[in-house]
Amino acid sequence: MDAVFRSLADPTRRSLLDELFERDGQTLSAFEARLPMTRFGVMKHLRVLEEAGLVVTRRRGRENSTS
């Protein structure tokens, strides 16, 4: 439970969750294009959300999508 609250404490991660709520199954490239951060920054935030069990990353070939 602590991992969930810790992951939600960051406003960027809450923003990512809001975007996923509006449009499920977005790719890492789609997030990177809209957010003012690097690809690695987006990956770091998504990894924290995934470890907390709040999102699931699906890998299809060379493309990752998050829901």
CHARMM-style PDB file with segment names, atoms N, HN, CA, C and O in Angstrom:
ATOM      1  N   MET     1       0.817  -1.190   0.000  1.00  0.00      PROA
ATOM      2  CA  MET     1       0.000   0.000   0.000  1.00  0.00      PROA
ATOM      3  C   MET     1       0.866   1.262   0.000  1.00  0.00      PROA
ATOM      4  O   MET     1       0.497   2.276  -0.592  1.00  0.00      PROA
ATOM      5  N   ASP     2       2.017   1.190   0.666  1.00  0.00      PROA
ATOM      6  HN  ASP     2       2.317   0.366   1.146  1.00  0.00      PROA
ATOM      7  CA  ASP     2       2.913   2.342   0.700  1.00  0.00      PROA
ATOM      8  C   ASP     2       3.421   2.695  -0.687  1.00  0.00      PROA
ATOM      9  O   ASP     2       3.601   3.871  -1.002  1.00  0.00      PROA
ATOM     10  N   ALA     3       3.654   1.679  -1.525  1.00  0.00      PROA
ATOM     11  HN  ALA     3       3.507   0.724  -1.269  1.00  0.00      PROA
ATOM     12  CA  ALA     3       4.145   1.927  -2.883  1.00  0.00      PROA
ATOM     13  C   ALA     3       3.127   2.716  -3.694  1.00  0.00      PROA
ATOM     14  O   ALA     3       3.505   3.547  -4.520  1.00  0.00      PROA
ATOM     15  N   VAL     4       1.844   2.467  -3.469  1.00  0.00      PROA
ATOM     16  HN  VAL     4       1.538   1.792  -2.798  1.00  0.00      PROA
ATOM     17  CA  VAL     4       0.791   3.188  -4.183  1.00  0.00      PROA
ATOM     18  C   VAL     4       0.795   4.656  -3.789  1.00  0.00      PROA
ATOM     19  O   VAL     4       0.780   5.534  -4.651  1.00  0.00      PROA
ATOM     20  N   PHE     5       0.815   4.923  -2.496  1.00  0.00      PROA
ATOM     21  HN  PHE     5       0.827   4.210  -1.795  1.00  0.00      PROA
ATOM     22  CA  PHE     5       0.806   6.316  -2.040  1.00  0.00      PROA
ATOM     23  C   PHE     5       2.077   7.051  -2.443  1.00  0.00      PROA
ATOM     24  O   PHE     5       2.030   8.225  -2.811  1.00  0.00      PROA
ATOM     25  N   ARG     6       3.212   6.362  -2.375  1.00  0.00      PROA
ATOM     26  HN  ARG     6       3.250   5.408  -2.076  1.00  0.00      PROA
ATOM     27  CA  ARG     6       4.476   6.979  -2.772  1.00  0.00      PROA
ATOM     28  C   ARG     6       4.467   7.315  -4.263  1.00  0.00      PROA
ATOM     29  O   ARG     6       4.967   8.364  -4.669  1.00  0.00      PROA
ATOM     30  N   SER     7       3.899   6.426  -5.075  1.00  0.00      PROA
ATOM     31  HN  SER     7       3.492   5.574  -4.745  1.00  0.00      PROA
ATOM     32  CA  SER     7       3.860   6.694  -6.519  1.00  0.00      PROA
ATOM     33  C   SER     7       2.885   7.825  -6.849  1.00  0.00      PROA
ATOM     34  O   SER     7       3.114   8.582  -7.793  1.00  0.00      PROA
ATOM     35  N   LEU     8       1.818   7.944  -6.090  1.00  0.00      PROA
ATOM     36  HN  LEU     8       1.633   7.329  -5.323  1.00  0.00      PROA
ATOM     37  CA  LEU     8       0.835   9.010  -6.337  1.00  0.00      PROA
ATOM     38  C   LEU     8       1.256  10.352  -5.752  1.00  0.00      PROA
ATOM     39  O   LEU     8       0.614  11.367  -6.024  1.00  0.00      PROA
ATOM     40  N   ALA     9       2.307  10.377  -4.966  1.00  0.00      PROA
ATOM     41  HN  ALA     9       2.829   9.552  -4.746  1.00  0.00      PROA
ATOM     42  CA  ALA     9       2.764  11.634  -4.356  1.00  0.00      PROA
ATOM     43  C   ALA     9       3.355  12.591  -5.382  1.00  0.00      PROA
ATOM     44  O   ALA     9       3.402  13.798  -5.148  1.00  0.00      PROA
ATOM     45  N   ASP    10       3.802  12.068  -6.509  1.00  0.00      PROA
ATOM     46  HN  ASP    10       3.764  11.087  -6.699  1.00  0.00      PROA
ATOM     47  CA  ASP    10       4.441  12.897  -7.526  1.00  0.00      PROA
ATOM     48  C   ASP    10       3.399  13.415  -8.525  1.00  0.00      PROA
ATOM     49  O   ASP    10       2.636  12.620  -9.074  1.00  0.00      PROA
ATOM     50  N   PRO    11       3.351  14.729  -8.774  1.00  0.00      PROA
ATOM     51  CA  PRO    11       2.356  15.288  -9.697  1.00  0.00      PROA
ATOM     52  C   PRO    11       2.528  14.809 -11.138  1.00  0.00      PROA
ATOM     53  O   PRO    11       1.546  14.731 -11.877  1.00  0.00      PROA
ATOM     54  N   THR    12       3.745  14.489 -11.549  1.00  0.00      PROA
ATOM     55  HN  THR    12       4.543  14.553 -10.949  1.00  0.00      PROA
ATOM     56  CA  THR    12       3.960  13.999 -12.911  1.00  0.00      PROA
ATOM     57  C   THR    12       3.324  12.628 -13.077  1.00  0.00      PROA
ATOM     58  O   THR    12       2.703  12.353 -14.104  1.00  0.00      PROA
ATOM     59  N   ARG    13       3.472  11.770 -12.085  1.00  0.00      PROA
ATOM     60  HN  ARG    13       3.977  11.993 -11.251  1.00  0.00      PROA
ATOM     61  CA  ARG    13       2.872  10.438 -12.173  1.00  0.00      PROA
ATOM     62  C   ARG    13       1.351  10.519 -12.125  1.00  0.00      PROA
ATOM     63  O   ARG    13       0.671   9.743 -12.795  1.00  0.00      PROA
ATOM     64  N   ARG    14       0.813  11.446 -11.343  1.00  0.00      PROA
ATOM     65  HN  ARG    14       1.366  12.077 -10.799  1.00  0.00      PROA
ATOM     66  CA  ARG    14      -0.643  11.623 -11.343  1.00  0.00      PROA
ATOM     67  C   ARG    14      -1.119  12.089 -12.711  1.00  0.00      PROA
ATOM     68  O   ARG    14      -2.179  11.677 -13.182  1.00  0.00      PROA
ATOM     69  N   SER    15      -0.332  12.949 -13.345  1.00  0.00      PROA
ATOM     70  HN  SER    15       0.529  13.284 -12.963  1.00  0.00      PROA
ATOM     71  CA  SER    15      -0.663  13.419 -14.690  1.00  0.00      PROA
ATOM     72  C   SER    15      -0.643  12.269 -15.695  1.00  0.00      PROA
ATOM     73  O   SER    15      -1.521  12.177 -16.553  1.00  0.00      PROA
ATOM     74  N   LEU    16       0.347  11.402 -15.593  1.00  0.00      PROA
ATOM     75  HN  LEU    16       1.061  11.476 -14.896  1.00  0.00      PROA
ATOM     76  CA  LEU    16       0.407  10.230 -16.476  1.00  0.00      PROA
ATOM     77  C   LEU    16      -0.821   9.343 -16.291  1.00  0.00      PROA
ATOM     78  O   LEU    16      -1.397   8.859 -17.265  1.00  0.00      PROA
ATOM     79  N   LEU    17      -1.214   9.136 -15.050  1.00  0.00      PROA
ATOM     80  HN  LEU    17      -0.747   9.529 -14.258  1.00  0.00      PROA
ATOM     81  CA  LEU    17      -2.410   8.327 -14.794  1.00  0.00      PROA
ATOM     82  C   LEU    17      -3.663   8.985 -15.361  1.00  0.00      PROA
ATOM     83  O   LEU    17      -4.527   8.302 -15.910  1.00  0.00      PROA
ATOM     84  N   ASP    18      -3.767  10.307 -15.234  1.00  0.00      PROA
ATOM     85  HN  ASP    18      -3.065  10.862 -14.788  1.00  0.00      PROA
ATOM     86  CA  ASP    18      -4.912  11.019 -15.808  1.00  0.00      PROA
ATOM     87  C   ASP    18      -4.967  10.843 -17.321  1.00  0.00      PROA
ATOM     88  O   ASP    18      -6.040  10.635 -17.887  1.00  0.00      PROA
ATOM     89  N   GLU    19      -3.811  10.927 -17.975  1.00  0.00      PROA
ATOM     90  HN  GLU    19      -2.939  11.096 -17.515  1.00  0.00      PROA
ATOM     91  CA  GLU    19      -3.773  10.752 -19.429  1.00  0.00      PROA
ATOM     92  C   GLU    19      -4.151   9.336 -19.824  1.00  0.00      PROA
ATOM     93  O   GLU    19      -4.835   9.128 -20.826  1.00  0.00      PROA
ATOM     94  N   LEU    20      -3.707   8.361 -19.041  1.00  0.00      PROA
ATOM     95  HN  LEU    20      -3.151   8.529 -18.228  1.00  0.00      PROA
ATOM     96  CA  LEU    20      -4.076   6.976 -19.335  1.00  0.00      PROA
ATOM     97  C   LEU    20      -5.559   6.728 -19.103  1.00  0.00      PROA
ATOM     98  O   LEU    20      -6.169   5.917 -19.799  1.00  0.00      PROA
ATOM     99  N   PHE    21      -6.142   7.418 -18.133  1.00  0.00      PROA
ATOM    100  HN  PHE    21      -5.647   8.078 -17.568  1.00  0.00      PROA
ATOM    101  CA  PHE    21      -7.572   7.284 -17.895  1.00  0.00      PROA
ATOM    102  C   PHE    21      -8.364   7.804 -19.090  1.00  0.00      PROA
ATOM    103  O   PHE    21      -9.370   7.218 -19.489  1.00  0.00      PROA
ATOM    104  N   GLU    22      -7.888   8.924 -19.658  1.00  0.00      PROA
ATOM    105  HN  GLU    22      -7.071   9.400 -19.334  1.00  0.00      PROA
ATOM    106  CA  GLU    22      -8.573   9.505 -20.817  1.00  0.00      PROA
ATOM    107  C   GLU    22      -8.383   8.663 -22.068  1.00  0.00      PROA
ATOM    108  O   GLU    22      -9.316   8.489 -22.852  1.00  0.00      PROA
ATOM    109  N   ARG    23      -7.173   8.139 -22.258  1.00  0.00      PROA
ATOM    110  HN  ARG    23      -6.415   8.280 -21.621  1.00  0.00      PROA
ATOM    111  CA  ARG    23      -6.878   7.348 -23.462  1.00  0.00      PROA
ATOM    112  C   ARG    23      -5.952   6.201 -23.090  1.00  0.00      PROA
ATOM    113  O   ARG    23      -4.749   6.393 -22.914  1.00  0.00      PROA
ATOM    114  N   ASP    24      -6.513   5.023 -22.973  1.00  0.00      PROA
ATOM    115  HN  ASP    24      -7.491   4.866 -23.115  1.00  0.00      PROA
ATOM    116  CA  ASP    24      -5.785   3.832 -22.561  1.00  0.00      PROA
ATOM    117  C   ASP    24      -4.886   3.317 -23.683  1.00  0.00      PROA
ATOM    118  O   ASP    24      -5.174   3.530 -24.861  1.00  0.00      PROA
ATOM    119  N   GLY    25      -3.804   2.645 -23.318  1.00  0.00      PROA
ATOM    120  HN  GLY    25      -3.570   2.472 -22.362  1.00  0.00      PROA
ATOM    121  CA  GLY    25      -2.949   1.989 -24.293  1.00  0.00      PROA
ATOM    122  C   GLY    25      -2.009   2.895 -25.055  1.00  0.00      PROA
ATOM    123  O   GLY    25      -1.721   2.635 -26.223  1.00  0.00      PROA
ATOM    124  N   GLN    26      -1.526   3.947 -24.431  1.00  0.00      PROA
ATOM    125  HN  GLN    26      -1.761   4.158 -23.482  1.00  0.00      PROA
ATOM    126  CA  GLN    26      -0.624   4.877 -25.104  1.00  0.00      PROA
ATOM    127  C   GLN    26       0.797   4.325 -25.145  1.00  0.00      PROA
ATOM    128  O   GLN    26       1.212   3.575 -24.262  1.00  0.00      PROA
ATOM    129  N   THR    27       1.520   4.703 -26.165  1.00  0.00      PROA
ATOM    130  HN  THR    27       1.182   5.312 -26.882  1.00  0.00      PROA
ATOM    131  CA  THR    27       2.911   4.271 -26.291  1.00  0.00      PROA
ATOM    132  C   THR    27       3.822   5.242 -25.558  1.00  0.00      PROA
ATOM    133  O   THR    27       3.442   6.367 -25.235  1.00  0.00      PROA
ATOM    134  N   LEU    28       5.025   4.775 -25.310  1.00  0.00      PROA
ATOM    135  HN  LEU    28       5.335   3.861 -25.573  1.00  0.00      PROA
ATOM    136  CA  LEU    28       6.028   5.609 -24.670  1.00  0.00      PROA
ATOM    137  C   LEU    28       6.333   6.838 -25.519  1.00  0.00      PROA
ATOM    138  O   LEU    28       6.528   7.932 -24.988  1.00  0.00      PROA
ATOM    139  N   SER    29       6.373   6.661 -26.819  1.00  0.00      PROA
ATOM    140  HN  SER    29       6.215   5.773 -27.251  1.00  0.00      PROA
ATOM    141  CA  SER    29       6.631   7.792 -27.722  1.00  0.00      PROA
ATOM    142  C   SER    29       5.529   8.843 -27.635  1.00  0.00      PROA
ATOM    143  O   SER    29       5.810  10.038 -27.724  1.00  0.00      PROA
ATOM    144  N   ALA    30       4.284   8.416 -27.462  1.00  0.00      PROA
ATOM    145  HN  ALA    30       4.056   7.445 -27.390  1.00  0.00      PROA
ATOM    146  CA  ALA    30       3.177   9.359 -27.343  1.00  0.00      PROA
ATOM    147  C   ALA    30       3.308  10.189 -26.075  1.00  0.00      PROA
ATOM    148  O   ALA    30       3.066  11.396 -26.089  1.00  0.00      PROA
ATOM    149  N   PHE    31       3.687   9.547 -24.986  1.00  0.00      PROA
ATOM    150  HN  PHE    31       3.884   8.566 -24.974  1.00  0.00      PROA
ATOM    151  CA  PHE    31       3.904  10.289 -23.745  1.00  0.00      PROA
ATOM    152  C   PHE    31       5.061  11.269 -23.898  1.00  0.00      PROA
ATOM    153  O   PHE    31       4.969  12.430 -23.497  1.00  0.00      PROA
ATOM    154  N   GLU    32       6.127  10.793 -24.472  1.00  0.00      PROA
ATOM    155  HN  GLU    32       6.203   9.851 -24.798  1.00  0.00      PROA
ATOM    156  CA  GLU    32       7.330  11.619 -24.621  1.00  0.00      PROA
ATOM    157  C   GLU    32       7.060  12.861 -25.466  1.00  0.00      PROA
ATOM    158  O   GLU    32       7.613  13.927 -25.195  1.00  0.00      PROA
ATOM    159  N   ALA    33       6.221  12.731 -26.476  1.00  0.00      PROA
ATOM    160  HN  ALA    33       5.772  11.865 -26.696  1.00  0.00      PROA
ATOM    161  CA  ALA    33       5.920  13.856 -27.360  1.00  0.00      PROA
ATOM    162  C   ALA    33       5.142  14.958 -26.636  1.00  0.00      PROA
ATOM    163  O   ALA    33       5.276  16.135 -26.972  1.00  0.00      PROA
ATOM    164  N   ARG    34       4.338  14.584 -25.654  1.00  0.00      PROA
ATOM    165  HN  ARG    34       4.230  13.628 -25.381  1.00  0.00      PROA
ATOM    166  CA  ARG    34       3.489  15.571 -24.984  1.00  0.00      PROA
ATOM    167  C   ARG    34       4.066  16.113 -23.684  1.00  0.00      PROA
ATOM    168  O   ARG    34       3.641  17.170 -23.215  1.00  0.00      PROA
ATOM    169  N   LEU    35       5.024  15.412 -23.096  1.00  0.00      PROA
ATOM    170  HN  LEU    35       5.369  14.554 -23.477  1.00  0.00      PROA
ATOM    171  CA  LEU    35       5.551  15.830 -21.795  1.00  0.00      PROA
ATOM    172  C   LEU    35       6.908  16.512 -21.942  1.00  0.00      PROA
ATOM    173  O   LEU    35       7.699  16.150 -22.813  1.00  0.00      PROA
ATOM    174  N   PRO    36       7.173  17.495 -21.092  1.00  0.00      PROA
ATOM    175  CA  PRO    36       8.449  18.215 -21.172  1.00  0.00      PROA
ATOM    176  C   PRO    36       9.577  17.474 -20.449  1.00  0.00      PROA
ATOM    177  O   PRO    36      10.235  18.035 -19.574  1.00  0.00      PROA
ATOM    178  N   MET    37       9.792  16.211 -20.823  1.00  0.00      PROA
ATOM    179  HN  MET    37       9.257  15.755 -21.534  1.00  0.00      PROA
ATOM    180  CA  MET    37      10.871  15.435 -20.204  1.00  0.00      PROA
ATOM    181  C   MET    37      11.415  14.432 -21.209  1.00  0.00      PROA
ATOM    182  O   MET    37      10.827  14.201 -22.266  1.00  0.00      PROA
ATOM    183  N   THR    38      12.523  13.857 -20.863  1.00  0.00      PROA
ATOM    184  HN  THR    38      13.000  14.045 -20.005  1.00  0.00      PROA
ATOM    185  CA  THR    38      13.159  12.895 -21.763  1.00  0.00      PROA
ATOM    186  C   THR    38      12.421  11.561 -21.725  1.00  0.00      PROA
ATOM    187  O   THR    38      11.589  11.305 -20.855  1.00  0.00      PROA
ATOM    188  N   ARG    39      12.755  10.728 -22.696  1.00  0.00      PROA
ATOM    189  HN  ARG    39      13.431  10.935 -23.404  1.00  0.00      PROA
ATOM    190  CA  ARG    39      12.190   9.380 -22.767  1.00  0.00      PROA
ATOM    191  C   ARG    39      12.507   8.598 -21.489  1.00  0.00      PROA
ATOM    192  O   ARG    39      11.662   7.865 -20.975  1.00  0.00      PROA
ATOM    193  N   PHE    40      13.737   8.764 -20.983  1.00  0.00      PROA
ATOM    194  HN  PHE    40      14.423   9.359 -21.401  1.00  0.00      PROA
ATOM    195  CA  PHE    40      14.136   8.041 -19.784  1.00  0.00      PROA
ATOM    196  C   PHE    40      13.384   8.535 -18.550  1.00  0.00      PROA
ATOM    197  O   PHE    40      13.100   7.753 -17.643  1.00  0.00      PROA
ATOM    198  N   GLY    41      13.065   9.815 -18.512  1.00  0.00      PROA
ATOM    199  HN  GLY    41      13.296  10.450 -19.249  1.00  0.00      PROA
ATOM    200  CA  GLY    41      12.261  10.342 -17.413  1.00  0.00      PROA
ATOM    201  C   GLY    41      10.868   9.750 -17.403  1.00  0.00      PROA
ATOM    202  O   GLY    41      10.348   9.385 -16.349  1.00  0.00      PROA
ATOM    203  N   VAL    42      10.261   9.655 -18.581  1.00  0.00      PROA
ATOM    204  HN  VAL    42      10.683   9.951 -19.438  1.00  0.00      PROA
ATOM    205  CA  VAL    42       8.928   9.052 -18.700  1.00  0.00      PROA
ATOM    206  C   VAL    42       8.996   7.584 -18.287  1.00  0.00      PROA
ATOM    207  O   VAL    42       8.128   7.102 -17.560  1.00  0.00      PROA
ATOM    208  N   MET    43      10.021   6.878 -18.748  1.00  0.00      PROA
ATOM    209  HN  MET    43      10.726   7.270 -19.339  1.00  0.00      PROA
ATOM    210  CA  MET    43      10.170   5.460 -18.408  1.00  0.00      PROA
ATOM    211  C   MET    43      10.309   5.264 -16.900  1.00  0.00      PROA
ATOM    212  O   MET    43       9.759   4.316 -16.340  1.00  0.00      PROA
ATOM    213  N   LYS    44      11.037   6.154 -16.251  1.00  0.00      PROA
ATOM    214  HN  LYS    44      11.484   6.925 -16.706  1.00  0.00      PROA
ATOM    215  CA  LYS    44      11.232   6.058 -14.807  1.00  0.00      PROA
ATOM    216  C   LYS    44       9.898   6.203 -14.075  1.00  0.00      PROA
ATOM    217  O   LYS    44       9.595   5.427 -13.169  1.00  0.00      PROA
ATOM    218  N   HSD    45       9.107   7.196 -14.470  1.00  0.00      PROA
ATOM    219  HN  HSD    45       9.353   7.827 -15.206  1.00  0.00      PROA
ATOM    220  CA  HSD    45       7.813   7.412 -13.824  1.00  0.00      PROA
ATOM    221  C   HSD    45       6.865   6.242 -14.085  1.00  0.00      PROA
ATOM    222  O   HSD    45       6.147   5.813 -13.181  1.00  0.00      PROA
ATOM    223  N   LEU    46       6.858   5.731 -15.301  1.00  0.00      PROA
ATOM    224  HN  LEU    46       7.441   6.080 -16.035  1.00  0.00      PROA
ATOM    225  CA  LEU    46       5.989   4.602 -15.616  1.00  0.00      PROA
ATOM    226  C   LEU    46       6.416   3.348 -14.861  1.00  0.00      PROA
ATOM    227  O   LEU    46       5.567   2.553 -14.459  1.00  0.00      PROA
ATOM    228  N   ARG    47       7.707   3.163 -14.664  1.00  0.00      PROA
ATOM    229  HN  ARG    47       8.397   3.809 -14.991  1.00  0.00      PROA
ATOM    230  CA  ARG    47       8.198   2.003 -13.909  1.00  0.00      PROA
ATOM    231  C   ARG    47       7.719   2.060 -12.461  1.00  0.00      PROA
ATOM    232  O   ARG    47       7.328   1.037 -11.898  1.00  0.00      PROA
ATOM    233  N   VAL    48       7.746   3.245 -11.857  1.00  0.00      PROA
ATOM    234  HN  VAL    48       8.063   4.076 -12.314  1.00  0.00      PROA
ATOM    235  CA  VAL    48       7.270   3.390 -10.473  1.00  0.00      PROA
ATOM    236  C   VAL    48       5.783   3.057 -10.398  1.00  0.00      PROA
ATOM    237  O   VAL    48       5.341   2.376  -9.472  1.00  0.00      PROA
ATOM    238  N   LEU    49       5.010   3.539 -11.375  1.00  0.00      PROA
ATOM    239  HN  LEU    49       5.368   4.092 -12.127  1.00  0.00      PROA
ATOM    240  CA  LEU    49       3.574   3.240 -11.397  1.00  0.00      PROA
ATOM    241  C   LEU    49       3.327   1.748 -11.622  1.00  0.00      PROA
ATOM    242  O   LEU    49       2.406   1.172 -11.044  1.00  0.00      PROA
ATOM    243  N   GLU    50       4.143   1.136 -12.452  1.00  0.00      PROA
ATOM    244  HN  GLU    50       4.892   1.604 -12.922  1.00  0.00      PROA
ATOM    245  CA  GLU    50       3.999  -0.295 -12.716  1.00  0.00      PROA
ATOM    246  C   GLU    50       4.337  -1.117 -11.471  1.00  0.00      PROA
ATOM    247  O   GLU    50       3.635  -2.077 -11.153  1.00  0.00      PROA
ATOM    248  N   GLU    51       5.398  -0.749 -10.771  1.00  0.00      PROA
ATOM    249  HN  GLU    51       5.968   0.030 -11.029  1.00  0.00      PROA
ATOM    250  CA  GLU    51       5.786  -1.460  -9.552  1.00  0.00      PROA
ATOM    251  C   GLU    51       4.723  -1.343  -8.464  1.00  0.00      PROA
ATOM    252  O   GLU    51       4.591  -2.237  -7.627  1.00  0.00      PROA
ATOM    253  N   ALA    52       3.964  -0.246  -8.471  1.00  0.00      PROA
ATOM    254  HN  ALA    52       4.071   0.479  -9.151  1.00  0.00      PROA
ATOM    255  CA  ALA    52       2.885  -0.060  -7.504  1.00  0.00      PROA
ATOM    256  C   ALA    52       1.610  -0.781  -7.935  1.00  0.00      PROA
ATOM    257  O   ALA    52       0.630  -0.817  -7.190  1.00  0.00      PROA
ATOM    258  N   GLY    53       1.625  -1.353  -9.136  1.00  0.00      PROA
ATOM    259  HN  GLY    53       2.421  -1.324  -9.741  1.00  0.00      PROA
ATOM    260  CA  GLY    53       0.452  -2.074  -9.622  1.00  0.00      PROA
ATOM    261  C   GLY    53      -0.633  -1.185 -10.188  1.00  0.00      PROA
ATOM    262  O   GLY    53      -1.781  -1.612 -10.308  1.00  0.00      PROA
ATOM    263  N   LEU    54      -0.287   0.054 -10.541  1.00  0.00      PROA
ATOM    264  HN  LEU    54       0.646   0.401 -10.443  1.00  0.00      PROA
ATOM    265  CA  LEU    54      -1.283   0.999 -11.045  1.00  0.00      PROA
ATOM    266  C   LEU    54      -1.398   1.000 -12.564  1.00  0.00      PROA
ATOM    267  O   LEU    54      -2.430   1.403 -13.103  1.00  0.00      PROA
ATOM    268  N   VAL    55      -0.356   0.557 -13.262  1.00  0.00      PROA
ATOM    269  HN  VAL    55       0.482   0.230 -12.825  1.00  0.00      PROA
ATOM    270  CA  VAL    55      -0.399   0.453 -14.721  1.00  0.00      PROA
ATOM    271  C   VAL    55       0.229  -0.870 -15.143  1.00  0.00      PROA
ATOM    272  O   VAL    55       0.961  -1.503 -14.381  1.00  0.00      PROA
ATOM    273  N   VAL    56      -0.072  -1.268 -16.365  1.00  0.00      PROA
ATOM    274  HN  VAL    56      -0.666  -0.754 -16.983  1.00  0.00      PROA
ATOM    275  CA  VAL    56       0.492  -2.481 -16.946  1.00  0.00      PROA
ATOM    276  C   VAL    56       1.121  -2.102 -18.271  1.00  0.00      PROA
ATOM    277  O   VAL    56       0.507  -1.418 -19.090  1.00  0.00      PROA
ATOM    278  N   THR    57       2.354  -2.553 -18.475  1.00  0.00      PROA
ATOM    279  HN  THR    57       2.852  -3.109 -17.810  1.00  0.00      PROA
ATOM    280  CA  THR    57       3.048  -2.280 -19.732  1.00  0.00      PROA
ATOM    281  C   THR    57       3.005  -3.528 -20.598  1.00  0.00      PROA
ATOM    282  O   THR    57       3.374  -4.619 -20.161  1.00  0.00      PROA
ATOM    283  N   ARG    58       2.553  -3.352 -21.824  1.00  0.00      PROA
ATOM    284  HN  ARG    58       2.254  -2.467 -22.179  1.00  0.00      PROA
ATOM    285  CA  ARG    58       2.517  -4.455 -22.789  1.00  0.00      PROA
ATOM    286  C   ARG    58       3.562  -4.203 -23.848  1.00  0.00      PROA
ATOM    287  O   ARG    58       3.659  -3.104 -24.394  1.00  0.00      PROA
ATOM    288  N   ARG    59       4.338  -5.218 -24.134  1.00  0.00      PROA
ATOM    289  HN  ARG    59       4.260  -6.110 -23.691  1.00  0.00      PROA
ATOM    290  CA  ARG    59       5.371  -5.102 -25.155  1.00  0.00      PROA
ATOM    291  C   ARG    59       4.922  -5.861 -26.397  1.00  0.00      PROA
ATOM    292  O   ARG    59       4.587  -7.044 -26.340  1.00  0.00      PROA
ATOM    293  N   ARG    60       4.925  -5.143 -27.531  1.00  0.00      PROA
ATOM    294  HN  ARG    60       5.198  -4.182 -27.578  1.00  0.00      PROA
ATOM    295  CA  ARG    60       4.578  -5.746 -28.818  1.00  0.00      PROA
ATOM    296  C   ARG    60       5.707  -5.442 -29.781  1.00  0.00      PROA
ATOM    297  O   ARG    60       5.805  -4.331 -30.303  1.00  0.00      PROA
ATOM    298  N   GLY    61       6.555  -6.420 -30.016  1.00  0.00      PROA
ATOM    299  HN  GLY    61       6.476  -7.322 -29.592  1.00  0.00      PROA
ATOM    300  CA  GLY    61       7.695  -6.193 -30.891  1.00  0.00      PROA
ATOM    301  C   GLY    61       8.622  -5.146 -30.308  1.00  0.00      PROA
ATOM    302  O   GLY    61       9.173  -5.319 -29.221  1.00  0.00      PROA
ATOM    303  N   ARG    62       8.786  -4.069 -31.040  1.00  0.00      PROA
ATOM    304  HN  ARG    62       8.338  -3.929 -31.923  1.00  0.00      PROA
ATOM    305  CA  ARG    62       9.658  -2.983 -30.567  1.00  0.00      PROA
ATOM    306  C   ARG    62       8.886  -1.892 -29.852  1.00  0.00      PROA
ATOM    307  O   ARG    62       9.484  -0.913 -29.407  1.00  0.00      PROA
ATOM    308  N   GLU    63       7.589  -2.031 -29.731  1.00  0.00      PROA
ATOM    309  HN  GLU    63       7.103  -2.826 -30.093  1.00  0.00      PROA
ATOM    310  CA  GLU    63       6.745  -0.979 -29.173  1.00  0.00      PROA
ATOM    311  C   GLU    63       6.182  -1.397 -27.820  1.00  0.00      PROA
ATOM    312  O   GLU    63       5.740  -2.533 -27.650  1.00  0.00      PROA
ATOM    313  N   ASN    64       6.199  -0.473 -26.856  1.00  0.00      PROA
ATOM    314  HN  ASN    64       6.558   0.450 -26.993  1.00  0.00      PROA
ATOM    315  CA  ASN    64       5.599  -0.681 -25.548  1.00  0.00      PROA
ATOM    316  C   ASN    64       4.372   0.192 -25.430  1.00  0.00      PROA
ATOM    317  O   ASN    64       4.410   1.367 -25.794  1.00  0.00      PROA
ATOM    318  N   SER    65       3.285  -0.363 -24.927  1.00  0.00      PROA
ATOM    319  HN  SER    65       3.254  -1.318 -24.632  1.00  0.00      PROA
ATOM    320  CA  SER    65       2.115   0.463 -24.656  1.00  0.00      PROA
ATOM    321  C   SER    65       1.738   0.273 -23.205  1.00  0.00      PROA
ATOM    322  O   SER    65       1.929  -0.801 -22.635  1.00  0.00      PROA
ATOM    323  N   THR    66       1.206   1.318 -22.616  1.00  0.00      PROA
ATOM    324  HN  THR    66       1.052   2.190 -23.079  1.00  0.00      PROA
ATOM    325  CA  THR    66       0.868   1.312 -21.202  1.00  0.00      PROA
ATOM    326  C   THR    66      -0.623   1.503 -21.035  1.00  0.00      PROA
ATOM    327  O   THR    66      -1.248   2.309 -21.724  1.00  0.00      PROA
ATOM    328  N   SER    67      -1.175   0.752 -20.114  1.00  0.00      PROA
ATOM    329  HN  SER    67      -0.668   0.097 -19.554  1.00  0.00      PROA
ATOM    330  CA  SER    67      -2.603   0.900 -19.804  1.00  0.00      PROA
ATOM    331  C   SER    67      -2.809   0.744 -18.315  1.00  0.00      PROA
ATOM    332  OT1 SER    67      -3.939   0.833 -17.835  1.00  0.00      PROA
TER     333      SER     67
END
